[in-house]
Amino acid sequence: MLQRTTLEQIIPGQCAVIQGISAGRELSRRMIALGLRPGSQLLVLRRAALHGPLQVRVGHTEIMIRRGEAAKIWVQPYPGGPT
C-alpha cells in the first residue's frame, strides 16, 4: 500500500498525485494557479542542491517549487509516469 507524504520527500524520477495543500489562502491560490491542485499528477524532475527548489512537471508545464512550499503539498507516490 502506498503512503501519503509531502512533495518535498519525493525523489527525482518519481511520480505522485496531489492529495491536498496545507497552506494559507494566498499560497494555496498560487499553487492552484500553477496547476498544483488536488488530483493533479506530477513528476519530480530535479532537486537542487543545498536545500534548493524542486523542478516538477505538471501536465505539459515545468515549474520550480521552493522546498518550504513543497513541504506543504501532500502527495501519494505511484509507479510509472503521469498520464
Secondary structure as GFF3:
##gff-version 3
##sequence-region A 1 83
A	DSSP	beta_strand	5	6	.	.	.	ID=ss1
A	DSSP	three_ten_helix	7	9	.	.	.	ID=ss2
A	DSSP	beta_strand	15	21	.	.	.	ID=ss3
A	DSSP	alpha_helix	25	33	.	.	.	ID=ss4
A	DSSP	beta_strand	41	47	.	.	.	ID=ss5
A	DSSP	beta_strand	54	58	.	.	.	ID=ss6
A	DSSP	beta_strand	61	65	.	.	.	ID=ss7
A	DSSP	alpha_helix	67	70	.	.	.	ID=ss8
A	DSSP	beta_strand	73	78	.	.	.	ID=ss9
###
